[in-house]
């Protein structure tokens, strides 16, 4: 099964080797046909501590690293 890759914005970099990434998804409501925005935060492993708040990054699924980390940073997303 392929690993999922998501793109989002870094909202926190306070922890060592960990960043919090806000991923937003948009979809049409099945009944109302209105575009709905939903967001979710993921904790991702950043071994080099190189990403800061506001950066746009791509994260990839991985084996559990800690209690809350199941994602790792792949690259900084291009604009």
MONORHU-V677964 format. One record per pair of residues at least 12 apart in sequence whose ideal C-beta (glycine too) atoms are under 10 Angstrom apart, sorted by the first residue. I is the first residue (numbers start at 1). GAP is how many residues later the second one is. D is the distance in Angstrom with one decimal. If there is no record, write none. Layout:
I,GAP,D + I,GAP,D
This chain:
1,60,9.5 + 2,58,10.0 + 2,59,9.0 + 3,57,5.3 + 3,58,4.4 + 3,59,7.3 + 3,68,9.6 + 3,69,9.6 + 3,71,9.5 + 4,55,8.9 + 4,56,7.2 + 4,57,4.9 + 4,67,8.9 + 5,53,5.7 + 5,54,7.1 + 5,55,5.0 + 5,56,7.9 + 5,66,9.6 + 5,69,6.6 + 5,70,9.8 + 6,15,7.7 + 6,17,4.8 + 6,18,9.9 + 6,19,8.8 + 6,34,9.1 + 6,36,7.1 + 6,38,9.3 + 6,51,9.3 + 6,52,7.1 + 6,53,5.4 + 6,54,8.0 + 6,55,8.6 + 6,65,7.7 + 6,68,9.7 + 6,71,10.0 + 7,14,8.7 + 7,16,7.0 + 7,17,9.2 + 7,49,6.8 + 7,50,7.3 + 7,51,5.2 + 7,52,7.8 + 7,67,9.6 + 7,70,5.1 + 8,12,9.4 + 8,13,4.2 + 8,14,5.2 + 8,15,3.7 + 8,16,7.0 + 8,17,9.8 + 8,31,8.4 + 8,32,8.7 + 8,33,8.5 + 8,34,7.2 + 8,36,8.9 + 8,47,9.8 + 8,48,7.3 + 8,49,6.7 + 8,50,8.3 + 8,51,6.9 + 8,63,9.9 + 8,69,8.5 + 9,12,6.8 + 9,13,5.2 + 9,14,8.3 + 9,15,8.2 + 9,30,9.6 + 9,44,8.6 + 9,45,6.8 + 9,46,7.2 + 9,47,5.6 + 9,48,7.8 + 9,68,9.2 + 10,12,8.0 + 10,34,8.7 + 10,36,8.7 + 10,41,5.3 + 10,42,6.6 + 10,43,5.5 + 10,44,6.4 + 10,45,4.7 + 10,46,7.8 + 10,47,6.1 + 10,49,9.9 + 10,63,9.0 + 10,66,9.6 + 11,28,9.9 + 11,30,6.8 + 11,42,6.6 + 11,43,8.7 + 12,29,8.7 + 12,31,9.0 + 12,41,6.7 + 13,33,7.5 + 13,36,7.4 + 13,37,9.5 + 13,38,6.3 + 13,39,5.6 + 13,40,5.8 + 13,41,9.6 + 13,42,8.7 + 14,39,9.1 + 15,28,8.2 + 15,31,9.2 + 15,34,9.5 + 15,54,9.7 + 16,30,9.3 + 16,33,7.0 + 17,27,9.8 + 17,28,6.2 + 17,29,5.9 + 17,30,5.7 + 17,31,8.3 + 17,32,6.3 + 17,48,8.9 + 17,49,9.6 + 17,52,9.0 + 18,25,5.8 + 18,26,7.1 + 18,27,6.6 + 18,28,6.5 + 18,29,9.8 + 18,31,9.0 + 18,47,8.8 + 18,48,8.1 + 18,50,8.5 + 18,51,6.4 + 18,55,9.9 + 19,23,9.2 + 19,24,7.5 + 19,25,5.4 + 19,26,8.3 + 19,27,4.8 + 19,30,8.7 + 19,31,9.6 + 19,32,5.4 + 19,33,8.7 + 19,34,8.6 + 19,36,8.4 + 19,38,7.5 + 19,40,8.8 + 19,50,9.9 + 19,52,9.5 + 19,54,6.9 + 20,21,5.5 + 20,22,7.4 + 20,23,5.7 + 20,24,7.7 + 20,33,9.2 + 20,48,9.7 + 21,19,9.3 + 21,20,6.9 + 21,21,5.0 + 21,22,7.8 + 21,23,5.4 + 21,25,9.6 + 21,30,8.9 + 21,34,9.3 + 21,35,9.3 + 21,36,6.2 + 21,37,9.3 + 21,38,5.6 + 21,50,7.5 + 21,52,8.1 + 22,17,5.6 + 22,18,7.6 + 22,19,5.5 + 22,20,8.2 + 23,15,9.4 + 23,16,6.6 + 23,17,5.6 + 23,18,7.7 + 23,19,6.2 + 23,34,10.0 + 23,36,7.8 + 23,48,9.7 + 24,13,5.9 + 24,14,7.2 + 24,15,4.4 + 24,16,8.2 + 25,12,7.6 + 25,13,5.5 + 25,14,7.5 + 25,15,7.9 + 26,12,7.9 + 26,13,9.9 + 42,17,6.2 + 42,19,9.7 + 42,26,9.1 + 42,27,8.7 + 42,28,7.9 + 42,29,5.1 + 43,16,9.5 + 43,22,9.0 + 43,23,8.2 + 43,24,9.4 + 43,25,4.8 + 43,26,4.9 + 43,27,8.0 + 43,28,7.0 + 44,13,7.6 + 44,14,9.7 + 44,15,4.6 + 44,16,8.7 + 44,18,9.0 + 44,21,9.1 + 44,25,6.8 + 44,26,8.7 + 44,27,4.2 + 44,28,6.0 + 44,29,5.2 + 44,30,9.3 + 45,14,8.9 + 45,17,7.4 + 45,20,5.1 + 45,21,8.4 + 45,24,5.4 + 45,25,9.1 + 45,26,7.0 + 45,27,4.4 + 45,28,6.7 + 46,13,9.5 + 46,23,9.9 + 46,26,8.1 + 46,27,5.0 + 47,18,9.9 + 47,25,8.2 + 47,26,8.3 + 48,25,8.9 + 50,23,8.6 + 50,26,8.6 + 51,22,6.4 + 51,25,7.1 + 55,18,9.5 + 55,21,6.1 + 55,22,8.5 + 56,20,6.8 + 56,21,4.4 + 56,22,8.4 + 56,23,7.3 + 57,16,5.4 + 57,17,7.7 + 57,18,7.2 + 57,19,5.6 + 57,20,5.8 + 58,15,7.4 + 58,16,4.6 + 58,17,5.5 + 58,18,7.7 + 58,19,5.1 + 58,20,9.5 + 59,12,4.4 + 59,13,6.7 + 59,14,5.7 + 59,15,6.5 + 59,16,9.6 + 59,18,9.7 + 60,12,5.8 + 60,13,8.0 + 60,14,4.8 + 60,15,9.5 + 62,12,9.9
